[in-house]
Amino acid sequence: MKIFLLFIGIVSLVCGVKFIYDARPIVKKYFSFGDKNEATSGLKIFGFLLTIIGAIIIYFVF
């Protein structure tokens, strides 16, 4: 169970960092609506929250 939670924490941490740093290319590739700046900031906020959740999971597992 501990290894599973560690794996989930690491995956969410990596995905969150990926969303933060590559938000604009992800929005350009997958979304086609007009306001790309709002979508980029929303994706960065989501990535930040995902990173925080992953870090908290890793912290409490160890």
Secondary structure, DSSP 8 states (H G I E B T S, - for coil): -HHHHHHHHHHHHHHHHHHHHTHHHHHHHH--SS-HHHHHHHHHHHHHHHHHHHHHHHHHH-
